[in-house]
Amino acid sequence: MHIFQKGFNFGQDGPGNRLVYHLQGCNMKCIWCSNPEGMSISGGKYFSVDALLDECKRSRLMFYKGGGVTFTGGEATLQAEELLDLLKKLKEAEIHTALETNGTSPRLMELLPFIDYLMMDFKHYDSDILKKYTGMGNEQTKRNYEKICGLNRQVHIRIPLINGINAQNPEAFAFAAYLAGYSNPNAVYEFLPYHEYGKEKWTQKYLVSDGFVTGETVALFKKTFEEHGLKIIAT
């Protein structure tokens, strides 16, 4: 597996203290991405599945407060074959697994039985607008979301809020109306206000200007989602 970054993090990439692997390559090119070095399919350092499994097993004492191993990116599902192999072996070793994904993989449902905690981005309800800013539409993400809700499966939906792209007043209702259309008592929703932590890592021109959102905007989204019966969390 090709990995461009790894390390421990608490509470931001799933429950508890976690060993987080950033897998190389992404099929989206989000103009606000905080890890642009992970976009290219080529690059990163290669590790065999067995080497990573051994590292995870040796890290057990660090998995406190319900922690474990998280795969993120880039987009981890681009390495689906190796990821599936490692997830199965981690489950056999009784190590808690988590995945952060943009939801675009048609193989997500195949991976799902071996994922204890799923975090999935839902960046825009409008496929054409999403494609304008990321290079991909949301059709497969919606299909995966609808299937997951149909199973009443745990899922943590994360919505980045970016001024001028998806955070205006009518957009709060449009997001909530779609997401609430699929009942799932085990789904939670989180808003991620725009930041520029990765801006200095861009080698190409950074295209977001005035992307920050106000506290009032976040409060509007929270109120709208709650009115639709959607459970809001913050990490």
Backbone as numpy.savetxt, mean C-alpha at the origin, in Angstrom:
# Nx Ny Nz CAx CAy CAz Cx Cy Cz
15.01 -12.34 -5.06 14.16 -11.15 -5.06 15.05 -9.91 -5.06
14.64 -8.89 -5.80 15.41 -7.65 -5.89 14.84 -6.62 -4.92
15.70 -6.15 -4.02 15.28 -5.28 -2.91 16.16 -4.03 -2.90
15.55 -2.86 -2.80 16.36 -1.64 -2.77 16.51 -1.04 -1.38
15.73 -1.55 -0.42 15.86 -1.06 0.95 15.23 -2.06 1.91
15.82 -2.20 3.09 15.22 -3.05 4.11 15.60 -2.53 5.48
14.76 -2.81 6.47 15.04 -2.37 7.82 13.81 -2.52 8.68
13.95 -2.19 9.96 12.85 -2.32 10.91 12.09 -1.01 11.05
10.77 -1.14 11.25 9.92 0.03 11.46 8.78 -0.39 12.37
8.36 0.53 13.22 7.30 0.21 14.18 6.01 0.94 13.83
4.96 0.17 13.62 3.61 0.72 13.54 3.22 1.40 12.24
4.14 1.59 11.30 3.81 2.30 10.07 3.57 1.38 8.89
4.02 0.16 8.99 3.91 -0.79 7.87 3.24 -2.07 8.33
2.17 -1.91 9.09 1.49 -3.05 9.67 1.67 -3.04 11.18
1.01 -3.96 11.88 1.03 -3.94 13.35 2.40 -4.30 13.93
2.73 -3.67 15.06 3.94 -4.01 15.80 5.22 -3.62 15.11
6.32 -4.19 15.60 7.64 -3.92 15.03 7.89 -4.89 13.88
8.29 -4.35 12.73 8.33 -5.18 11.54 9.64 -5.03 10.77
10.05 -6.14 10.18 11.14 -6.13 9.21 10.51 -5.83 7.85
10.89 -4.69 7.27 10.23 -4.20 6.06 11.17 -4.34 4.87
10.70 -5.02 3.83 11.45 -5.18 2.60 10.81 -4.33 1.50
11.61 -3.43 0.92 11.16 -2.63 -0.22 11.62 -3.32 -1.50
10.69 -3.91 -2.22 11.03 -4.65 -3.44 11.15 -3.70 -4.62
12.15 -3.98 -5.46 12.46 -3.12 -6.60 11.41 -3.24 -7.70
11.07 -2.11 -8.29 10.18 -2.09 -9.44 8.77 -1.68 -9.10
8.17 -0.83 -9.94 6.77 -0.43 -9.75 6.13 -0.23 -11.11
4.87 -0.64 -11.22 4.12 -0.46 -12.47 3.39 0.87 -12.50
3.40 1.61 -11.40 2.86 2.97 -11.38 4.02 3.97 -11.34
3.78 5.14 -11.84 4.77 6.21 -11.81 4.12 7.45 -11.19
3.73 7.32 -9.92 3.04 8.40 -9.22 3.95 9.63 -9.14
3.44 10.77 -9.51 4.29 11.96 -9.57 4.65 12.48 -8.18
4.01 11.95 -7.14 4.32 12.34 -5.75 5.12 11.28 -5.01
5.57 10.24 -5.69 6.19 9.09 -5.05 7.34 9.50 -4.13
7.37 8.92 -2.93 8.44 9.22 -1.97 9.60 8.24 -2.08
9.45 7.21 -2.94 10.54 6.25 -3.17 10.79 6.09 -4.67
11.14 7.18 -5.37 11.32 7.08 -6.82 12.44 6.14 -7.23
13.40 5.89 -6.32 14.48 4.97 -6.63 13.99 3.53 -6.78
12.77 3.27 -6.31 12.20 1.94 -6.41 11.35 1.72 -7.65
11.21 2.74 -8.50 10.33 2.61 -9.66 10.89 1.69 -10.74
12.15 1.83 -11.05 12.75 1.08 -12.15 12.69 -0.42 -11.88
12.38 -1.19 -12.92 12.34 -2.64 -12.78 13.74 -3.19 -12.51
14.75 -2.57 -13.10 16.12 -3.00 -12.87 16.69 -2.28 -11.65
17.64 -2.92 -11.02 18.26 -2.32 -9.85 17.96 -3.11 -8.59
18.36 -2.55 -7.47 18.19 -3.25 -6.21 19.23 -4.34 -6.05
19.28 -4.92 -4.88 20.21 -6.02 -4.58 19.44 -7.33 -4.56
20.02 -8.35 -5.16 19.34 -9.65 -5.25 19.55 -10.48 -3.99
18.45 -11.06 -3.49 18.49 -12.01 -2.38 17.66 -13.22 -2.78
18.13 -14.40 -2.48 17.33 -15.59 -2.73 16.20 -15.68 -1.70
15.15 -16.40 -2.04 14.04 -16.60 -1.12 14.53 -17.25 0.17
15.40 -18.22 0.06 15.88 -18.92 1.25 16.72 -18.00 2.13
17.50 -17.10 1.52 18.29 -16.16 2.31 17.39 -15.21 3.09
16.33 -14.74 2.45 15.39 -13.85 3.14 14.63 -14.59 4.23
14.25 -15.82 3.95 13.56 -16.62 4.96 14.45 -16.80 6.19
15.71 -17.08 5.97 16.65 -17.24 7.08 16.78 -15.95 7.88
16.85 -14.82 7.18 16.95 -13.53 7.88 15.70 -13.26 8.71
14.54 -13.59 8.18 13.29 -13.39 8.90 13.24 -14.27 10.16
13.66 -15.51 10.03 13.65 -16.40 11.17 14.60 -15.91 12.25
15.76 -15.39 11.85 16.73 -14.90 12.81 16.28 -13.60 13.48
15.26 -12.96 12.90 14.78 -11.68 13.42 13.57 -11.83 14.34
13.18 -13.04 14.67 11.95 -13.28 15.44 11.86 -12.44 16.71
12.97 -12.29 17.42 12.93 -11.57 18.69 12.58 -10.09 18.51
12.72 -9.59 17.30 12.40 -8.19 17.01 10.92 -7.98 16.68
10.18 -9.06 16.50 8.79 -8.94 16.08 7.86 -8.78 17.28
8.09 -7.76 18.08 7.28 -7.58 19.28 6.01 -6.79 18.98
5.07 -6.89 19.91 3.75 -6.25 19.79 3.03 -6.64 18.50
3.07 -7.93 18.19 2.33 -8.42 17.02 3.02 -8.18 15.70
4.33 -7.93 15.74 5.06 -7.61 14.52 5.35 -8.81 13.64
6.14 -8.57 12.62 6.46 -9.61 11.66 7.19 -9.02 10.47
6.85 -9.50 9.29 7.54 -9.10 8.06 6.55 -8.41 7.12
6.98 -7.29 6.53 6.15 -6.55 5.58 6.88 -6.43 4.25
6.14 -6.66 3.17 6.67 -6.47 1.82 5.99 -5.25 1.20
6.81 -4.34 0.71 6.30 -3.12 0.10 7.17 -2.82 -1.11
7.19 -1.58 -1.57 7.95 -1.31 -2.79 8.45 0.10 -2.87
8.51 0.55 -4.17 8.05 -0.13 -5.35 6.67 -0.78 -5.22
6.48 -1.80 -6.01 5.27 -2.61 -5.96 5.67 -4.07 -5.85
5.49 -4.62 -4.65 6.01 -5.96 -4.35 5.42 -7.04 -5.23
4.18 -6.86 -5.70 3.53 -7.92 -6.47 4.13 -8.09 -7.86
5.01 -7.19 -8.31 5.68 -7.40 -9.58 6.62 -8.61 -9.51
7.02 -8.97 -8.30 7.83 -10.18 -8.09 6.96 -11.27 -7.46
5.79 -11.46 -8.05 4.75 -12.29 -7.44 5.17 -13.73 -7.22
5.90 -14.31 -8.15 6.25 -15.73 -8.03 7.14 -15.96 -6.81
8.20 -15.16 -6.69 9.10 -15.29 -5.55 8.40 -14.87 -4.26
7.58 -13.84 -4.34 6.85 -13.36 -3.16 5.92 -14.44 -2.63
5.21 -15.11 -3.52 4.30 -16.19 -3.10 5.07 -17.31 -2.41
6.20 -17.67 -2.97 7.03 -18.73 -2.38 7.46 -18.34 -0.97
7.94 -17.11 -0.81 8.41 -16.67 0.51 7.26 -16.52 1.50
6.13 -16.00 1.06 4.97 -15.88 1.95 4.53 -17.24 2.48
4.50 -18.24 1.61 4.11 -19.58 2.05 5.08 -20.11 3.11
6.37 -19.90 2.90 7.37 -20.38 3.84 7.32 -19.62 5.16
7.00 -18.33 5.11 6.85 -17.55 6.34 5.64 -18.02 7.14
4.57 -18.35 6.44 3.39 -18.88 7.14 3.69 -20.22 7.80
4.44 -21.06 7.10 4.84 -22.34 7.68 5.69 -22.13 8.93
6.48 -21.05 8.93 7.33 -20.74 10.08 6.57 -19.95 11.15
5.28 -19.71 10.93 4.42 -18.98 11.87 4.93 -17.57 12.14
5.36 -16.91 11.07 5.78 -15.50 11.12 4.69 -14.65 10.49
4.27 -13.61 11.19 3.19 -12.72 10.71 3.64 -11.99 9.46
2.76 -11.96 8.46 3.09 -11.35 7.17 2.16 -10.19 6.85
2.71 -9.18 6.19 1.92 -8.04 5.74 2.39 -7.63 4.35
1.46 -7.07 3.58 1.77 -6.60 2.23 1.20 -5.21 2.05
2.03 -4.31 1.52 1.58 -3.00 1.08 1.58 -3.01 -0.45
0.45 -2.68 -1.07 0.32 -2.80 -2.52 -0.56 -1.71 -3.09
-0.37 -1.43 -4.38 -1.27 -0.50 -5.06 -2.52 -1.21 -5.58
-2.60 -2.52 -5.38 -3.81 -3.25 -5.70 -4.00 -3.61 -7.16
-2.97 -3.38 -7.99 -3.15 -3.57 -9.44 -2.85 -4.98 -9.92
-2.39 -5.86 -9.05 -1.98 -7.18 -9.49 -3.17 -8.12 -9.67
-3.28 -8.79 -10.81 -4.33 -9.80 -10.98 -4.04 -11.05 -10.14
-2.86 -11.12 -9.52 -2.50 -12.27 -8.69 -2.69 -11.99 -7.20
-3.24 -10.84 -6.87 -3.38 -10.50 -5.46 -4.23 -11.52 -4.71
-5.29 -11.99 -5.31 -6.15 -12.96 -4.63 -5.44 -14.30 -4.40
-4.47 -14.60 -5.26 -3.66 -15.81 -5.09 -2.71 -15.65 -3.90
-2.22 -14.44 -3.68 -1.32 -14.17 -2.56 -2.07 -14.05 -1.24
-3.32 -13.65 -1.30 -4.09 -13.27 -0.13 -4.12 -14.30 0.99
-4.28 -15.61 0.72 -4.34 -16.58 1.83 -3.09 -16.62 2.70
-2.00 -16.07 2.20 -0.74 -16.12 2.93 -0.34 -14.75 3.50
-1.27 -13.82 3.46 -1.05 -12.46 3.98 -1.92 -12.27 5.21
-1.30 -11.98 6.34 -2.06 -11.76 7.57 -2.65 -10.35 7.63
-1.93 -9.37 7.07 -2.40 -7.99 7.15 -2.15 -7.34 5.79
-3.24 -6.92 5.15 -3.16 -6.34 3.81 -3.42 -4.84 3.86
-2.49 -4.07 3.30 -2.65 -2.62 3.13 -2.69 -2.34 1.63
-3.75 -1.69 1.19 -3.92 -1.45 -0.24 -4.25 0.02 -0.50
-3.49 0.63 -1.39 -3.76 2.02 -1.76 -5.00 2.10 -2.65
-5.76 3.16 -2.46 -6.84 3.50 -3.39 -6.66 4.98 -3.69
-5.91 5.27 -4.75 -5.42 6.63 -4.98 -6.45 7.54 -5.64
-7.36 6.95 -6.41 -8.40 7.77 -7.05 -9.54 6.87 -7.50
-10.76 7.37 -7.37 -11.94 6.62 -7.80 -12.14 6.69 -9.31
-11.53 7.70 -9.97 -11.70 7.90 -11.40 -10.48 7.32 -12.13
-10.70 6.32 -12.96 -9.59 5.62 -13.60 -8.79 6.51 -14.54
-9.47 7.38 -15.29 -8.77 8.24 -16.25 -7.89 9.26 -15.53
-8.40 9.82 -14.44 -7.59 10.79 -13.68 -6.40 10.09 -13.04
-6.63 8.90 -12.50 -5.53 8.16 -11.90 -4.44 7.88 -12.94
-4.84 7.48 -14.13 -3.88 7.17 -15.19 -3.08 8.41 -15.57
-3.68 9.56 -15.52 -2.99 10.81 -15.86 -1.81 11.06 -14.94
-1.97 10.73 -13.66 -0.95 11.06 -12.67 -0.06 9.89 -12.27
-0.45 8.66 -12.64 0.34 7.48 -12.23 0.71 6.57 -13.39
0.08 6.76 -14.54 0.35 5.90 -15.69 -0.51 4.65 -15.74
-1.37 4.45 -14.72 -2.23 3.26 -14.70 -3.63 3.62 -14.22
-4.62 2.90 -14.71 -5.99 3.08 -14.25 -6.26 2.24 -13.02
-7.52 2.25 -12.57 -7.87 1.58 -11.31 -8.76 0.35 -11.48
-8.90 -0.14 -12.71 -9.86 -1.22 -12.94 -9.53 -2.47 -12.12
-8.26 -2.90 -12.14 -7.90 -4.11 -11.40 -7.94 -3.86 -9.89
-7.56 -2.67 -9.46 -7.63 -2.34 -8.03 -9.07 -2.44 -7.54
-10.01 -1.93 -8.33 -11.42 -2.03 -7.96 -11.88 -3.49 -7.92
-11.47 -4.27 -8.91 -11.86 -5.68 -8.90 -11.34 -6.38 -7.65
-10.10 -6.11 -7.29 -9.54 -6.74 -6.10 -10.25 -6.27 -4.84
-10.52 -4.98 -4.75 -11.22 -4.45 -3.58 -12.60 -5.10 -3.43
-13.32 -5.20 -4.52 -14.67 -5.77 -4.47 -14.64 -7.25 -4.07
-13.66 -8.00 -4.56 -13.53 -9.41 -4.18 -13.18 -9.55 -2.70
-12.26 -8.72 -2.23 -11.84 -8.77 -0.83 -13.02 -8.45 0.08
-13.79 -7.45 -0.28 -14.97 -7.11 0.53 -16.00 -8.24 0.49
-16.12 -8.89 -0.64 -17.05 -10.01 -0.76 -16.70 -11.17 0.16
-15.42 -11.25 0.51 -14.96 -12.29 1.43 -14.98 -11.83 2.89
-15.38 -10.57 3.11 -15.29 -9.97 4.45 -13.87 -10.08 5.01
-12.92 -9.93 4.13 -11.51 -10.11 4.48 -10.94 -8.81 5.04
-10.06 -8.94 6.02 -9.35 -7.77 6.55 -8.66 -7.03 5.40
-8.81 -5.71 5.38 -8.07 -4.87 4.44 -7.97 -3.47 5.01
-6.84 -2.87 4.83 -6.54 -1.51 5.30 -6.34 -0.66 4.05
-7.35 0.13 3.71 -7.31 0.97 2.52 -6.68 2.32 2.88
-5.66 2.71 2.10 -4.97 3.98 2.34 -5.18 4.91 1.15
-5.56 6.15 1.48 -5.85 7.13 0.44 -4.93 8.32 0.60
-3.97 8.50 -0.32 -3.14 9.71 -0.27 -3.99 10.90 -0.69
-3.93 11.97 0.06 -4.69 13.17 -0.27 -3.74 14.24 -0.80
-3.95 14.63 -2.06 -3.05 15.56 -2.73 -3.86 16.68 -3.34
-3.61 17.88 -2.89 -4.33 19.04 -3.39 -4.18 19.15 -4.91
-5.31 19.39 -5.59 -5.30 19.54 -7.03 -5.40 18.24 -7.80
-5.32 17.10 -7.09 -5.38 15.79 -7.75 -6.58 14.98 -7.29
-6.80 14.91 -5.97 -7.90 14.06 -5.50 -8.52 14.52 -4.19
-8.28 15.77 -3.78 -8.67 16.17 -2.43 -9.63 17.36 -2.39
-10.41 17.53 -3.43 -11.39 18.62 -3.41 -12.69 18.17 -2.75
-13.57 19.10 -2.48 -14.80 18.81 -1.73 -15.65 17.70 -2.36
-15.99 17.77 -3.65 -16.84 16.70 -4.21 -16.15 15.34 -4.23
-14.81 15.34 -4.22 -14.08 14.09 -4.32 -14.21 13.24 -3.06
-14.37 13.88 -1.92 -14.56 13.14 -0.67 -15.81 12.27 -0.78
-16.89 12.82 -1.31 -18.13 12.07 -1.45 -17.97 10.95 -2.47
-17.29 11.23 -3.59 -17.13 10.22 -4.64 -16.31 9.03 -4.15
-15.23 9.31 -3.42 -14.45 8.22 -2.82 -15.33 7.38 -1.90
-15.99 8.05 -0.96 -16.77 7.35 0.06 -17.92 6.56 -0.56
-18.59 7.15 -1.54 -19.73 6.48 -2.15 -19.32 5.17 -2.82
-18.18 5.18 -3.52 -17.73 3.95 -4.14 -17.32 2.92 -3.08
-16.45 3.31 -2.16 -15.90 2.36 -1.19 -16.99 1.78 -0.30
-17.99 2.59 0.06 -19.06 2.11 0.93 -20.05 1.21 0.19
-19.94 1.16 -1.12 -20.85 0.32 -1.90 -20.59 -1.16 -1.73
-19.49 -1.50 -1.03 -19.13 -2.90 -0.82 -18.91 -3.11 0.67
-19.93 -3.66 1.31 -19.93 -3.81 2.76 -18.85 -4.79 3.21
-18.06 -4.38 4.20 -17.02 -5.24 4.75 -16.71 -4.79 6.17
-17.16 -5.52 7.19 -16.93 -5.11 8.57 -15.46 -5.15 8.97
-14.62 -5.77 8.14 -13.21 -5.90 8.46 -12.32 -4.96 7.64
-12.93 -3.95 7.05 -12.17 -2.95 6.30 -12.01 -1.68 7.13
-10.82 -1.09 7.05 -10.56 0.21 7.68 -9.93 1.12 6.64
-10.03 2.42 6.88 -9.62 3.40 5.89 -8.74 4.46 6.56
-7.69 4.86 5.86 -6.75 5.83 6.41 -6.41 6.88 5.36
-6.32 8.14 5.79 -5.94 9.23 4.89 -4.47 9.56 5.11
-3.76 9.74 4.02 -2.33 10.06 4.06 -2.12 11.42 3.41
-2.12 12.51 4.19 -1.92 13.83 3.62 -0.58 13.95 2.90
-0.58 14.64 1.81 0.61 14.84 0.97 1.79 15.36 1.77
2.97 14.83 1.45 4.22 15.35 2.02 5.28 15.32 0.92
6.43 15.92 1.20 7.50 15.99 0.20 8.77 15.31 0.69
8.62 14.27 1.53 9.79 13.62 2.12 10.72 13.01 1.08
10.19 12.60 -0.06 11.03 11.97 -1.07 11.39 12.88 -2.23
11.02 14.14 -2.16 11.20 15.05 -3.28 12.66 15.16 -3.70
13.57 15.22 -2.73 14.99 15.42 -3.05 15.61 14.20 -3.73
14.91 13.06 -3.72 15.45 11.84 -4.35 15.13 11.77 -5.84
14.26 12.65 -6.33 13.89 12.61 -7.74 15.04 13.10 -8.61
15.36 12.34 -9.65 16.37 12.77 -10.63 15.70 13.44 -11.83
14.42 13.17 -12.02 13.64 13.87 -13.03 12.92 15.05 -12.37
12.29 15.88 -13.19 11.58 17.04 -12.64 10.43 16.58 -11.75
10.33 17.17 -10.57 9.24 16.85 -9.64 8.03 17.69 -10.03
6.92 17.02 -10.36 5.81 17.69 -11.03 4.69 18.17 -10.12
4.73 17.83 -8.83 3.67 18.28 -7.93 4.00 19.68 -7.43
3.05 20.58 -7.53 3.19 21.91 -6.94 1.94 22.18 -6.11
2.12 22.73 -4.93 1.00 23.05 -4.03 0.16 21.80 -3.75
0.82 20.71 -3.38 0.10 19.48 -3.13 -0.40 19.32 -1.71
0.02 20.19 -0.80 -0.36 20.04 0.60 -1.87 20.27 0.80
-2.44 19.52 1.74 -3.86 19.67 2.07 -3.98 20.25 3.48
-5.08 20.90 3.74 -5.31 21.51 5.05 -5.94 20.52 6.01
-5.89 20.86 7.29 -6.58 20.06 8.30 -8.07 20.01 8.04
-8.60 21.09 7.49 -10.03 21.14 7.19 -10.40 20.12 6.10
-9.51 19.96 5.13 -9.76 18.98 4.08 -9.76 17.56 4.63
-8.79 17.24 5.47 -8.74 15.92 6.08 -9.98 15.67 6.93
-10.40 16.71 7.68 -11.60 16.58 8.51 -12.84 16.34 7.66
-12.91 17.00 6.50 -14.04 16.80 5.58 -14.09 15.36 5.10
-12.94 14.81 4.70 -12.89 13.42 4.26 -13.31 12.49 5.38
-12.79 12.74 6.58 -13.14 11.88 7.71 -14.64 11.92 7.98
-15.23 13.09 8.01 -16.66 13.24 8.27 -17.48 12.54 7.18
-17.09 12.72 5.92 -17.82 12.13 4.81 -17.77 10.61 4.86
-16.59 10.07 5.14 -16.45 8.61 5.23 -17.27 8.06 6.39
-17.21 8.71 7.52 -17.97 8.23 8.68 -19.46 8.27 8.41
-19.92 9.28 7.68 -21.34 9.36 7.32 -21.74 8.21 6.40
-20.78 7.65 5.69 -21.04 6.49 4.82 -20.81 5.16 5.55
-20.53 5.23 6.85 -20.36 4.00 7.63 -18.99 3.37 7.51
-17.99 4.13 7.05 -16.64 3.60 6.87 -15.79 3.91 8.10
-15.06 2.92 8.58 -14.25 3.06 9.79 -12.89 3.68 9.49
-12.59 4.81 10.13 -11.35 5.55 9.90 -10.33 5.19 10.97
-9.08 5.00 10.55 -7.99 4.80 11.51 -6.84 5.73 11.16
-5.91 5.88 12.07 -4.67 6.65 11.83 -3.51 5.86 12.39
-2.40 5.80 11.66 -1.22 5.08 12.14 -0.04 6.03 12.24
